């Protein structure tokens, strides 16, 4: 039955396959692979990764800028905004970002196979699903105060966080659309317009935040509202680019009812994609919660928060590399170039190792002064200094898992990645953190070492899977995925 299905798929009107065509394609593939040197691959990935790093940093800054403005309103307002931002990340942003990453596979492989019109269909389908998912998430955000009180958080902070989260609800819908637009453009190797739109949004965010926080009388609620406005500005700018740019005239052919078909196929990729992302992000948030149970919780929580903030900032570099390799692998597999896809993976692993060594060395060199950027307390600075070598090691491993996870998204291995992350973080990482932090009394360092244990298992698992990959078979799967979901271009309305 499977062979009959495969034969019917390959003999569809969308692609006429004959022995002569196959031979020509094979010759073209060999020629393309011979011409694509390591140097060219490095250039392609850096060309993608550089702008993607900038986009990630600029989007990360939006939340940080808002919290910084709220910090000038007082300690209670700052605590509430920080808690609301963390709650929003766990319950909303991580889920939407994970689901949207299914487009790394679908749009990337469609682009490689030159089924450009399908990219717009995939994006519309993703937008529709993410908007639907955002509705129940909005109800969760609307009840943030009650949920935090149920979690035994301080009532005043919970009330402040609840108000902040309610004013961020419009931001939820914009974020889902933004992630879809970013994936749509990224998989076409269109990255510089995203840098421009993110830069404009960030600059405007300063002004909007300043006005709404200090001049409108909204206070901390103004900062949350500024987030929503800025995300919608970014969505509008990218939507206008997609609509009017000649770069997208093949991939965006207008709205189509076809986006409502094959929803199940998208969900099959989107759910494991979301699980893959959420399991990892939630484990880091859990580590902060656990730090509050340690002796001297104020010190431990402060040090761990500084460490997490530092880790999140330097993580943007491997995250950019992850986006680059995801695009390169999906494009090349969709185009039927398995050797080039494998080369892309080899190149990005070397780049991730180099980046990890360089950034790790910098973190170790600045370990004695970095704490002063966050606190004047000598005890905090000393504890941060002792954490930096551990942070350097985790950044090195996190960089490797980032690019290997990007490879997984490019190939469509999200389900495998979800199981790897589940085992790594929740069967190894969190239990190890509890043992090291509470049983062996290593404290905050122990919690972070538990995460390092998870990263070791995660990297090892993904590395073994990648090494054992049959790239020719992956290219065949990509072709089947593209043409199974494709529709003739002349019926797209």
Buried (B, 14 or more C-beta within 10 A) or exposed (E): EEEEEEEEBBEEEBBEEEEEEEEEEEEEBEEBBEEBEEEEBBEBBBBBBBBBBBBBBBBBBBBBBBBBBBBEBEEBBBBBBBBBBBBBBBBBBBBBBBBBBBBBBBBBBBBBBEBBBBBBBBBBBBBBBBBEBBEEBBEBBEEBBEBBBEEEBBEEBBBBBBBBBBBBBBBBBBBBBBBBBBBBBBBBBBBBBBBBBBEBBBEBBBEBBBEBBBEEEBBBBBBBBBBBBBBBBBBBBBBEBBEEEEBBEBBBBEEBEBBEEBBEBBBBBBBBBBBBBBBBBBBBBBBBEBBEEBEEEEBBBBBBBBBBEBBEEBBBBBBBBBBBBBBBBBBBBBBBBBBBBBBBBEBBBEBBBEBBEEBBEBBBEEBEEBBEEBBEBEEBBEBBBBBBBBBBBBBBBBBBBBBBBBBBBBBBBBBBBBBBBBBBBBEBBBBBBBBBBBEEEBBBBBBBBBBBBBBBBBBBBBBEBBEEBEBBEBBBBBBBBBBBBBBEEEEBE
